């Protein structure tokens, strides 16, 4: 993905997501590759209304830690409705 021509030619497009004001839940796994953590962190800098959670697991922590993920998701959705 890092060397994907689409990513390279559109690297500046990330700034457009800052216009998205809805709540965004970003999920990363404790066992994920470092560059995936960095992507989530960068996205967190651009989405103005975000929450980042870290769950046990690798590339698909929402599956590995499904119960915990669903608890976070339910809490996130209830807070998003209140806003």
The first five atom37 places (N, CA, C, CB, O) and aatype in JSON, in Angstrom:
{
  "aatype": [20, 20, 20, 20, 20, 20, 20, 20, 20, 20, 20, 20, 20, 20, 20, 20, 20, 20, 20, 20, 20, 20, 20, 20, 20, 20, 20, 20, 20, 20, 20, 20, 20, 20, 20, 20, 20, 20, 20, 20, 20, 20, 20, 20, 20, 20, 20, 20, 20, 20, 20, 20, 20, 20, 20, 20, 20, 20, 20, 20, 20, 20, 20, 20, 20, 20, 20, 20, 20, 20, 20, 20, 20, 20, 20, 20, 20, 20, 20, 20, 20, 20, 20],
  "atom_mask": [
    [1, 1, 1, 1, 1],
    [1, 1, 1, 1, 1],
    [1, 1, 1, 1, 1],
    [1, 1, 1, 1, 1],
    [1, 1, 1, 1, 1],
    [1, 1, 1, 1, 1],
    [1, 1, 1, 1, 1],
    [1, 1, 1, 1, 1],
    [1, 1, 1, 1, 1],
    [1, 1, 1, 1, 1],
    [1, 1, 1, 1, 1],
    [1, 1, 1, 1, 1],
    [1, 1, 1, 1, 1],
    [1, 1, 1, 1, 1],
    [1, 1, 1, 1, 1],
    [1, 1, 1, 1, 1],
    [1, 1, 1, 1, 1],
    [1, 1, 1, 1, 1],
    [1, 1, 1, 1, 1],
    [1, 1, 1, 1, 1],
    [1, 1, 1, 1, 1],
    [1, 1, 1, 1, 1],
    [1, 1, 1, 1, 1],
    [1, 1, 1, 1, 1],
    [1, 1, 1, 1, 1],
    [1, 1, 1, 1, 1],
    [1, 1, 1, 1, 1],
    [1, 1, 1, 1, 1],
    [1, 1, 1, 1, 1],
    [1, 1, 1, 1, 1],
    [1, 1, 1, 1, 1],
    [1, 1, 1, 1, 1],
    [1, 1, 1, 1, 1],
    [1, 1, 1, 1, 1],
    [1, 1, 1, 1, 1],
    [1, 1, 1, 1, 1],
    [1, 1, 1, 1, 1],
    [1, 1, 1, 1, 1],
    [1, 1, 1, 1, 1],
    [1, 1, 1, 1, 1],
    [1, 1, 1, 1, 1],
    [1, 1, 1, 1, 1],
    [1, 1, 1, 1, 1],
    [1, 1, 1, 1, 1],
    [1, 1, 1, 1, 1],
    [1, 1, 1, 1, 1],
    [1, 1, 1, 1, 1],
    [1, 1, 1, 1, 1],
    [1, 1, 1, 1, 1],
    [1, 1, 1, 1, 1],
    [1, 1, 1, 1, 1],
    [1, 1, 1, 1, 1],
    [1, 1, 1, 1, 1],
    [1, 1, 1, 1, 1],
    [1, 1, 1, 1, 1],
    [1, 1, 1, 1, 1],
    [1, 1, 1, 1, 1],
    [1, 1, 1, 1, 1],
    [1, 1, 1, 1, 1],
    [1, 1, 1, 1, 1],
    [1, 1, 1, 1, 1],
    [1, 1, 1, 1, 1],
    [1, 1, 1, 1, 1],
    [1, 1, 1, 1, 1],
    [1, 1, 1, 1, 1],
    [1, 1, 1, 1, 1],
    [1, 1, 1, 1, 1],
    [1, 1, 1, 1, 1],
    [1, 1, 1, 1, 1],
    [1, 1, 1, 1, 1],
    [1, 1, 1, 1, 1],
    [1, 1, 1, 1, 1],
    [1, 1, 1, 1, 1],
    [1, 1, 1, 1, 1],
    [1, 1, 1, 1, 1],
    [1, 1, 1, 1, 1],
    [1, 1, 1, 1, 1],
    [1, 1, 1, 1, 1],
    [1, 1, 1, 1, 1],
    [1, 1, 1, 1, 1],
    [1, 1, 1, 1, 1],
    [1, 1, 1, 1, 1],
    [1, 1, 1, 1, 1]
  ],
  "atom_positions": [
    [[0.82, -1.18, 0.0], [0.0, 0.0, 0.0], [0.87, 1.26, 0.0], [-0.93, -0.01, 1.19], [0.51, 2.25, -0.63]],
    [[1.98, 1.22, 0.7], [2.83, 2.41, 0.8], [3.38, 2.84, -0.55], [3.97, 2.15, 1.75], [3.63, 4.03, -0.77]],
    [[3.58, 1.89, -1.46], [4.13, 2.21, -2.78], [3.07, 2.19, -3.87], [5.24, 1.25, -3.12], [3.4, 2.2, -5.06]],
    [[1.83, 2.15, -3.49], [0.73, 2.11, -4.44], [0.67, 3.46, -5.17], [-0.61, 1.8, -3.73], [0.61, 4.5, -4.52]],
    [[0.67, 3.45, -6.5], [0.61, 4.71, -7.26], [-0.59, 5.58, -6.89], [0.58, 4.41, -8.74], [-0.48, 6.81, -6.9]],
    [[-1.73, 4.97, -6.58], [-2.92, 5.76, -6.21], [-2.67, 6.53, -4.91], [-4.15, 4.85, -6.06], [-3.11, 7.67, -4.77]],
    [[-1.98, 5.9, -3.97], [-1.67, 6.57, -2.71], [-0.69, 7.7, -2.95], [-1.1, 5.57, -1.67], [-0.86, 8.81, -2.43]],
    [[0.33, 7.42, -3.71], [1.37, 8.42, -3.98], [0.79, 9.62, -4.71], [2.51, 7.8, -4.8], [1.11, 10.76, -4.37]],
    [[-0.04, 9.4, -5.71], [-0.56, 10.52, -6.49], [-1.68, 11.29, -5.78], [-1.07, 10.02, -7.82], [-2.02, 12.4, -6.2]],
    [[-2.24, 10.72, -4.73], [-3.34, 11.38, -4.01], [-3.0, 11.66, -2.55], [-4.58, 10.52, -4.08], [-3.91, 11.83, -1.73]],
    [[-1.73, 11.72, -2.22], [-1.33, 11.87, -0.83], [-1.91, 13.12, -0.18], [0.17, 11.91, -0.73], [-2.13, 13.13, 1.03]],
    [[-2.15, 14.15, -0.93], [-2.63, 15.41, -0.39], [-4.15, 15.42, -0.17], [-2.24, 16.55, -1.3], [-4.68, 16.36, 0.42]],
    [[-4.85, 14.41, -0.65], [-6.31, 14.34, -0.54], [-6.76, 14.13, 0.91], [-6.84, 13.21, -1.41], [-7.91, 14.4, 1.24]],
    [[-5.88, 13.65, 1.77], [-6.24, 13.38, 3.17], [-6.81, 14.62, 3.85], [-5.03, 12.87, 3.94], [-7.65, 14.5, 4.74]],
    [[-6.38, 15.77, 3.45], [-6.85, 17.01, 4.08], [-8.35, 17.21, 3.9], [-6.1, 18.2, 3.52], [-8.99, 17.9, 4.7]],
    [[-8.91, 16.62, 2.86], [-10.34, 16.78, 2.6], [-11.21, 16.12, 3.68], [-10.68, 16.19, 1.24], [-12.34, 16.54, 3.89]],
    [[-10.68, 15.11, 4.35], [-11.51, 14.43, 5.36], [-11.78, 15.32, 6.57], [-10.83, 13.14, 5.81], [-12.69, 15.03, 7.34]],
    [[-11.01, 16.37, 6.74], [-11.25, 17.26, 7.88], [-12.61, 17.96, 7.78], [-10.14, 18.3, 7.98], [-13.1, 18.49, 8.77]],
    [[-13.19, 17.96, 6.61], [-14.53, 18.55, 6.43], [-15.63, 17.61, 6.92], [-14.76, 18.89, 4.96], [-16.77, 18.03, 7.09]],
    [[-15.28, 16.35, 7.16], [-16.26, 15.37, 7.63], [-16.42, 15.53, 9.14], [-15.81, 13.9, 7.27], [-15.5, 15.24, 9.89]],
    [[-17.57, 15.99, 9.58], [-17.78, 16.35, 10.98], [-18.47, 15.27, 11.81], [-18.59, 17.6, 11.06], [-18.59, 15.4, 13.03]],
    [[-18.93, 14.21, 11.18], [-19.62, 13.15, 11.91], [-18.61, 12.37, 12.76], [-20.36, 12.19, 10.94], [-17.42, 12.37, 12.45]],
    [[-19.07, 11.7, 13.82], [-18.17, 10.89, 14.65], [-17.57, 9.74, 13.85], [-18.92, 10.36, 15.87], [-18.24, 9.1, 13.04]],
    [[-16.3, 9.48, 14.1], [-15.57, 8.41, 13.41], [-14.85, 7.57, 14.47], [-14.55, 9.0, 12.37], [-14.12, 8.1, 15.31]],
    [[-15.07, 6.27, 14.43], [-14.38, 5.34, 15.32], [-13.26, 4.68, 14.54], [-15.37, 4.28, 15.92], [-13.51, 4.01, 13.53]],
    [[-12.04, 4.86, 15.0], [-10.87, 4.26, 14.35], [-10.35, 3.15, 15.26], [-9.75, 5.33, 14.08], [-10.17, 3.35, 16.46]],
    [[-10.11, 1.98, 14.68], [-9.74, 0.81, 15.45], [-8.4, 0.29, 14.99], [-10.81, -0.29, 15.34], [-8.16, 0.12, 13.79]],
    [[-7.52, 0.03, 15.95], [-6.24, -0.6, 15.62], [-6.0, -1.76, 16.57], [-5.07, 0.42, 15.68], [-6.51, -1.79, 17.69]],
    [[-5.22, -2.72, 16.1], [-4.91, -3.89, 16.9], [-3.52, -3.81, 17.5], [-5.05, -5.15, 16.07], [-2.6, -3.26, 16.88]],
    [[-3.37, -4.35, 18.69], [-2.07, -4.31, 19.35], [-1.0, -5.04, 18.54], [-2.17, -4.92, 20.75], [0.19, -4.7, 18.62]],
    [[-1.41, -6.03, 17.77], [-0.46, -6.8, 16.98], [-0.33, -6.34, 15.54], [-0.84, -8.22, 17.01], [0.33, -7.0, 14.74]],
    [[-0.96, -5.23, 15.2], [-0.88, -4.73, 13.83], [0.51, -4.19, 13.53], [-1.93, -3.63, 13.6], [1.25, -3.8, 14.43]],
    [[0.84, -4.17, 12.27], [2.13, -3.62, 11.83], [2.2, -2.14, 12.2], [2.32, -3.8, 10.3], [1.19, -1.44, 12.26]],
    [[3.41, -1.67, 12.45], [3.62, -0.29, 12.87], [3.02, 0.7, 11.87], [5.12, -0.01, 13.05], [2.42, 1.7, 12.28]],
    [[3.17, 0.43, 10.58], [2.67, 1.39, 9.6], [1.14, 1.5, 9.65], [3.11, 0.99, 8.19], [0.59, 2.55, 9.32]],
    [[0.44, 0.43, 10.05], [-1.01, 0.5, 10.19], [-1.39, 1.39, 11.37], [-1.61, -0.91, 10.37], [-2.37, 2.15, 11.3]],
    [[-0.62, 1.3, 12.46], [-0.85, 2.2, 13.6], [-0.63, 3.65, 13.17], [0.1, 1.83, 14.78], [-1.38, 4.54, 13.57]],
    [[0.38, 3.86, 12.38], [0.68, 5.22, 11.91], [-0.44, 5.76, 11.03], [2.0, 5.24, 11.14], [-0.77, 6.95, 11.1]],
    [[-1.03, 4.9, 10.21], [-2.15, 5.33, 9.36], [-3.33, 5.77, 10.22], [-2.58, 4.19, 8.4], [-3.94, 6.81, 9.98]],
    [[-3.66, 4.97, 11.23], [-4.76, 5.32, 12.14], [-4.47, 6.64, 12.84], [-5.0, 4.2, 13.18], [-5.36, 7.49, 12.98]],
    [[-3.23, 6.82, 13.28], [-2.87, 8.06, 13.97], [-2.99, 9.27, 13.04], [-1.44, 7.97, 14.51], [-3.45, 10.33, 13.45]],
    [[-2.57, 9.11, 11.79], [-2.7, 10.21, 10.82], [-4.18, 10.51, 10.57], [-1.99, 9.85, 9.48], [-4.58, 11.67, 10.56]],
    [[-4.98, 9.47, 10.38], [-6.42, 9.69, 10.18], [-7.02, 10.41, 11.38], [-7.14, 8.35, 9.95], [-7.88, 11.28, 11.23]],
    [[-6.58, 10.04, 12.58], [-7.06, 10.69, 13.78], [-6.74, 12.17, 13.82], [-6.48, 10.03, 14.99], [-7.48, 12.96, 14.41]],
    [[-5.65, 12.55, 13.19], [-5.28, 13.97, 13.13], [-6.17, 14.76, 12.17], [-3.84, 14.11, 12.7], [-6.3, 15.97, 12.31]],
    [[-6.78, 14.08, 11.22], [-7.57, 14.77, 10.2], [-9.08, 14.72, 10.44], [-7.28, 14.19, 8.87], [-9.78, 15.67, 10.12]],
    [[-9.58, 13.61, 11.0], [-11.01, 13.56, 11.32], [-11.22, 14.34, 12.61], [-11.52, 12.08, 11.46], [-10.7, 13.94, 13.66]],
    [[-11.97, 15.44, 12.58], [-12.08, 16.3, 13.75], [-12.87, 15.69, 14.91], [-12.71, 17.58, 13.36], [-12.7, 16.11, 16.06]],
    [[-13.72, 14.73, 14.63], [-14.58, 14.15, 15.67], [-14.33, 12.65, 15.72], [-16.09, 14.47, 15.39], [-15.2, 11.86, 15.36]],
    [[-13.14, 12.26, 16.18], [-12.78, 10.85, 16.15], [-12.49, 10.31, 17.53], [-11.58, 10.64, 15.27], [-12.23, 11.04, 18.48]],
    [[-12.55, 8.99, 17.61], [-12.12, 8.26, 18.79], [-11.29, 7.09, 18.29], [-13.34, 7.78, 19.69], [-11.72, 6.36, 17.39]],
    [[-10.1, 6.92, 18.86], [-9.22, 5.81, 18.49], [-9.23, 4.81, 19.62], [-7.77, 6.31, 18.18], [-9.03, 5.16, 20.78]],
    [[-9.46, 3.55, 19.27], [-9.37, 2.48, 20.26], [-8.35, 1.46, 19.78], [-10.76, 1.81, 20.51], [-8.13, 1.29, 18.58]],
    [[-7.74, 0.79, 20.74], [-6.78, -0.26, 20.42], [-7.23, -1.54, 21.12], [-5.32, 0.14, 20.87], [-7.47, -1.56, 22.33]],
    [[-7.35, -2.59, 20.34], [-7.84, -3.87, 20.84], [-6.78, -4.94, 20.66], [-9.13, -4.27, 20.13], [-5.91, -4.82, 19.79]],
    [[-6.83, -6.0, 21.48], [-5.94, -7.13, 21.25], [-6.2, -7.72, 19.87], [-6.13, -8.2, 22.35], [-7.35, -7.85, 19.44]],
    [[-5.14, -8.08, 19.2], [-5.27, -8.68, 17.88], [-4.39, -7.99, 16.87], [-6.71, -8.64, 17.41], [-3.72, -7.01, 17.18]],
    [[-4.39, -8.52, 15.69], [-3.56, -7.97, 14.64], [-4.35, -7.13, 13.67], [-2.85, -9.07, 13.9], [-4.95, -6.12, 14.04]],
    [[-4.36, -7.57, 12.42], [-4.97, -6.79, 11.34], [-6.49, -6.67, 11.47], [-4.63, -7.42, 10.01], [-7.07, -5.71, 10.96]],
    [[-7.14, -7.61, 12.14], [-8.61, -7.59, 12.26], [-9.03, -7.7, 13.73], [-9.24, -8.74, 11.44], [-9.66, -8.68, 14.12]],
    [[-8.68, -6.71, 14.55], [-8.98, -6.81, 15.98], [-10.47, -6.84, 16.28], [-8.35, -5.66, 16.71], [-10.88, -7.37, 17.32]],
    [[-11.29, -6.29, 15.4], [-12.74, -6.32, 15.61], [-13.29, -7.73, 15.54], [-13.44, -5.44, 14.59], [-14.37, -8.01, 16.06]],
    [[-12.55, -8.64, 14.9], [-12.96, -10.04, 14.84], [-12.33, -10.81, 15.99], [-12.55, -10.67, 13.48], [-13.01, -11.59, 16.66]],
    [[-11.03, -10.61, 16.21], [-10.31, -11.32, 17.28], [-10.88, -10.96, 18.65], [-8.8, -10.98, 17.22], [-11.03, -11.84, 19.5]],
    [[-11.2, -9.71, 18.85], [-11.72, -9.22, 20.13], [-13.15, -8.69, 19.94], [-10.81, -8.1, 20.72], [-13.47, -7.57, 20.31]],
    [[-13.98, -9.53, 19.35], [-15.31, -9.08, 18.93], [-16.15, -8.56, 20.09], [-16.04, -10.2, 18.24], [-16.8, -7.52, 19.96]],
    [[-16.16, -9.26, 21.22], [-16.98, -8.82, 22.35], [-16.56, -7.43, 22.8], [-16.88, -9.82, 23.51], [-17.4, -6.55, 22.99]],
    [[-15.27, -7.23, 22.98], [-14.76, -5.93, 23.41], [-15.05, -4.86, 22.35], [-13.24, -6.02, 23.67], [-15.43, -3.74, 22.69]],
    [[-14.88, -5.21, 21.09], [-15.17, -4.27, 20.0], [-16.63, -3.84, 20.03], [-14.82, -4.9, 18.65], [-16.94, -2.65, 19.91]],
    [[-17.53, -4.8, 20.17], [-18.96, -4.47, 20.18], [-19.34, -3.59, 21.36], [-19.79, -5.75, 20.2], [-20.22, -2.73, 21.25]],
    [[-18.67, -3.8, 22.51], [-18.91, -2.93, 23.67], [-18.48, -1.5, 23.36], [-18.16, -3.46, 24.91], [-19.21, -0.55, 23.64]],
    [[-17.28, -1.34, 22.79], [-16.79, -0.01, 22.4], [-17.72, 0.62, 21.36], [-15.36, -0.1, 21.85], [-18.03, 1.81, 21.43]],
    [[-18.14, -0.18, 20.4], [-19.0, 0.33, 19.33], [-20.34, 0.81, 19.88], [-19.23, -0.75, 18.27], [-20.83, 1.87, 19.5]],
    [[-20.92, 0.03, 20.77], [-22.19, 0.42, 21.37], [-22.04, 1.73, 22.15], [-22.72, -0.7, 22.3], [-22.88, 2.62, 22.04]],
    [[-20.98, 1.84, 22.92], [-20.72, 3.08, 23.67], [-20.51, 4.25, 22.72], [-19.49, 2.91, 24.6], [-21.05, 5.34, 22.92]],
    [[-19.72, 4.02, 21.68], [-19.44, 5.07, 20.69], [-20.71, 5.55, 20.02], [-18.44, 4.56, 19.64], [-20.93, 6.75, 19.87]],
    [[-21.55, 4.61, 19.61], [-22.79, 4.97, 18.94], [-23.74, 5.73, 19.86], [-23.48, 3.72, 18.41], [-24.41, 6.67, 19.43]],
    [[-23.79, 5.33, 21.12], [-24.69, 6.04, 22.04], [-24.2, 7.46, 22.28], [-24.79, 5.28, 23.38], [-25.02, 8.37, 22.42]],
    [[-22.9, 7.67, 22.34], [-22.35, 9.01, 22.51], [-22.55, 9.84, 21.24], [-20.85, 8.95, 22.87], [-22.8, 11.04, 21.32]],
    [[-22.45, 9.2, 20.09], [-22.61, 9.91, 18.82], [-24.05, 10.41, 18.66], [-22.24, 8.99, 17.64], [-24.27, 11.48, 18.1]],
    [[-25.0, 9.65, 19.15], [-26.41, 10.04, 19.06], [-26.68, 11.24, 19.96], [-27.33, 8.86, 19.44], [-27.5, 12.09, 19.64]],
    [[-25.98, 11.29, 21.1], [-26.18, 12.39, 22.05], [-25.67, 13.73, 21.52], [-25.48, 12.07, 23.35], [-26.1, 14.78, 22.0]],
    [[-24.78, 13.71, 20.53], [-24.17, 14.95, 20.04], [-25.04, 15.65, 19.04], [-22.83, 14.67, 19.41], [-24.67, 16.71, 18.53]]
  ]
}
